[in-house]
Amino acid sequence: MSSPETTSPVNPLPPVIVALFLSMMAIEVIFQLGARGLAGGPGAIGWRNSAIQTYGFNADLMAWMVQNGRYPQEHLMRLVSYIFVHGTFTHALFAGAMVLALGKFVGEVFSQWATLTLFIASAIGGAAAYGLTAGSGQPWLVGAFPGVYGLIGGFTYLMWLKLGQMGERQARAFSLIGVLLALQLVFGLLFGGNSQWLADVGGFIFGFVLSFFLSPGGWAKIRAKIRRL
């Protein structure tokens, strides 16, 4: 039994989630310092736009790679690097907060490396889905939200399992993603939207499916089911 003096009232955040959050915030701080003339000189005002074009992901680039059968490393790198570049400070702040909240929930069940893999792989899958379905002329894809939606996929998987164990309707596990997509639709109708929601949906689908393999004992359970077929 742990003594009251040594038991923390709050479960610590997984270190990989803290590292992701700090990496995103550090880059955003650099952009803010440059925009305010506190670092980098006059050219620093354009750091964010330059980073978006250098590290962001673009559907036209994806189309070019598929059509030509060429996949340069500097473009494949964008499938991951776009996560760490955000369009605005508010964009980065909301994404970082959701990474912390959902990463903590998923990380309490998944291993650290499984949680990181879930986030990164979902972000890659979301970007690929965006690149293959968005069409030409769409804006640059930047920010951590496709990876966040992957964590939502992990959260949904855990709720789906829990509801099944309780004998309740497992469809209720999809309530969160349903609400979020409905909000995106409303904001899109009110303020205008683009096809970046495709990356979020792709990230969620990848996250939910990957959770079957990344959850504790997940791959072993799948192999056991295959053997029983």
C-alpha positions in Angstrom: 0.0 0.0 0.0 1.3 3.5 -0.9 1.4 6.0 1.9 -0.7 9.2 1.5 2.5 11.2 1.4 3.9 9.4 -1.7 0.6 9.0 -3.7 0.0 11.8 -6.2 -3.6 12.9 -6.5 -3.1 13.4 -10.2 -1.7 10.7 -12.5 1.3 12.0 -14.3 1.2 12.7 -18.1 3.1 10.2 -20.3 6.6 11.7 -21.0 6.1 11.1 -24.8 3.0 13.3 -24.7 4.7 16.0 -22.7 7.6 15.9 -25.3 5.1 16.3 -28.1 3.4 19.2 -26.5 6.7 21.0 -25.6 8.0 20.5 -29.2 4.8 22.1 -30.7 4.8 24.9 -28.2 8.6 25.6 -28.6 8.1 26.0 -32.4 5.1 28.3 -31.8 7.1 30.4 -29.3 9.8 30.9 -32.0 7.2 32.1 -34.5 5.8 34.5 -31.9 9.2 35.9 -31.1 10.0 36.4 -34.7 6.6 38.0 -35.5 7.2 40.5 -32.7 10.7 41.4 -33.8 12.3 39.8 -30.7 14.3 37.3 -32.6 15.7 36.8 -36.1 15.6 40.3 -37.4 13.1 41.7 -40.0 13.0 38.4 -42.0 11.6 36.6 -38.9 8.2 38.0 -39.6 7.8 35.5 -42.4 9.1 32.4 -40.5 5.6 30.9 -40.1 4.7 31.2 -43.8 8.1 29.9 -44.8 7.7 26.9 -42.4 4.3 26.1 -43.7 5.6 25.9 -47.3 8.7 23.9 -46.2 7.2 21.5 -43.7 3.4 21.6 -44.4 1.6 19.0 -46.5 -0.2 19.8 -49.7 -2.7 17.7 -51.7 -1.1 18.9 -55.0 2.3 17.5 -53.9 0.6 14.2 -53.1 -1.0 14.2 -56.6 2.4 14.9 -58.2 4.1 12.1 -56.3 1.4 9.6 -57.2 1.2 10.6 -60.9 5.0 10.5 -61.4 5.7 7.5 -59.1 8.3 9.6 -57.4 8.4 10.1 -53.6 11.3 12.4 -52.7 12.4 12.3 -49.0 11.8 16.1 -48.6 8.1 15.6 -49.5 7.6 12.3 -47.6 9.0 14.1 -44.5 6.0 16.5 -44.7 3.7 13.6 -43.7 5.1 14.0 -40.2 6.6 17.5 -40.1 3.3 19.3 -40.7 2.2 18.2 -37.2 4.5 20.7 -35.5 3.6 23.8 -37.6 0.4 25.6 -36.8 -1.4 28.4 -38.6 -1.9 30.6 -35.6 -1.1 30.7 -31.9 -4.7 29.8 -31.1 -4.5 26.8 -33.4 -1.4 25.6 -31.6 -2.8 26.2 -28.2 -6.0 24.2 -28.8 -4.1 21.4 -30.5 -1.6 21.2 -27.7 -4.4 21.2 -25.0 -6.1 18.3 -26.8 -2.9 16.4 -27.1 -2.4 16.6 -23.4 -5.9 15.7 -22.5 -6.4 12.8 -24.9 -2.8 11.6 -24.6 -3.2 11.3 -20.8 -6.4 9.3 -21.2 -5.0 6.9 -23.9 -1.6 6.8 -22.3 -3.0 5.5 -19.0 -4.0 2.3 -20.9 -1.6 2.1 -23.8 2.2 2.0 -23.4 4.1 5.2 -24.0 5.5 4.0 -27.4 2.0 2.7 -28.4 0.6 6.1 -27.6 3.2 7.9 -29.7 2.8 5.4 -32.5 -0.9 5.9 -32.5 -0.5 9.7 -32.7 2.2 9.8 -35.4 0.7 7.0 -37.6 -2.8 8.6 -37.4 -1.3 11.9 -38.5 0.4 10.2 -41.4 -2.8 8.4 -42.3 -4.8 11.6 -42.1 -2.4 13.5 -44.3 -2.4 10.7 -46.9 -6.2 10.6 -46.8 -6.3 14.4 -47.3 -3.8 14.2 -50.2 -5.6 11.4 -52.0 -9.2 12.8 -51.7 -9.0 16.6 -51.2 -8.3 17.5 -54.9 -6.2 20.3 -56.2 -6.1 23.9 -55.0 -6.7 23.0 -51.3 -4.8 24.9 -48.5 -1.7 23.6 -46.9 -2.4 21.0 -44.2 -0.7 22.0 -40.9 -1.2 21.3 -37.2 -1.6 18.4 -34.9 -5.3 17.8 -35.3 -5.2 14.7 -37.5 -3.0 13.1 -34.8 -5.4 14.4 -32.1 -8.2 12.7 -34.0 -6.1 9.5 -33.9 -6.0 9.8 -30.2 -9.8 10.3 -30.3 -9.9 7.1 -32.2 -7.9 5.4 -29.4 -10.3 7.0 -26.8 -13.3 5.7 -28.8 -11.8 2.2 -28.9 -11.4 2.1 -25.1 -14.9 3.3 -24.6 -16.2 0.8 -27.1 -14.5 -2.0 -25.2 -15.8 -0.7 -21.8 -19.4 -0.4 -23.0 -19.2 -3.9 -24.4 -17.9 -5.3 -21.1 -20.8 -3.5 -19.4 -23.3 -5.0 -21.8 -24.4 -1.5 -23.1 -24.7 -0.2 -26.6 -21.2 0.1 -28.0 -22.4 2.7 -30.6 -22.4 5.2 -27.8 -18.6 5.2 -27.9 -18.8 7.1 -31.2 -20.7 10.1 -29.5 -17.5 12.2 -29.2 -16.5 12.0 -32.8 -20.1 12.5 -33.9 -20.3 15.8 -31.9 -16.9 17.0 -33.2 -17.8 16.3 -36.8 -21.2 18.0 -36.3 -19.4 21.1 -34.9 -17.1 21.1 -37.9 -20.0 21.0 -40.2 -21.7 23.9 -38.4 -18.6 26.1 -38.4 -18.0 25.3 -42.1 -21.5 26.4 -43.0 -21.3 29.6 -40.9 -17.8 30.7 -41.7 -16.8 28.7 -44.8 -14.7 25.6 -44.8 -12.3 23.5 -46.8 -11.4 19.9 -47.2 -9.0 19.6 -44.2 -11.8 17.8 -42.3 -10.8 14.8 -44.5 -7.5 14.6 -42.7 -9.2 14.6 -39.3 -11.6 11.8 -40.3 -8.7 9.9 -41.8 -6.8 10.3 -38.5 -9.7 9.1 -36.5 -10.2 6.0 -38.6 -6.5 5.1 -38.5 -6.5 5.7 -34.8 -9.5 3.5 -34.1 -8.2 0.6 -36.3 -4.7 0.8 -35.0 -5.9 0.6 -31.4 -6.9 -3.0 -32.0 -3.2 -3.7 -32.6 -1.6 -1.2 -30.2 -3.7 -1.8 -27.1 -2.2 -4.1 -24.4 -2.4 -7.6 -25.7 -4.2 -6.4 -28.8 -2.1 -8.2 -31.4 -2.2 -11.4 -29.4 -6.0 -11.2 -29.2 -6.3 -10.7 -32.9 -4.0 -13.7 -33.7 -6.0 -15.9 -31.3 -9.2 -14.9 -33.1 -7.7 -15.7 -36.5 -6.6 -19.1 -35.3 -10.2 -19.9 -34.2 -11.6 -19.2 -37.6 
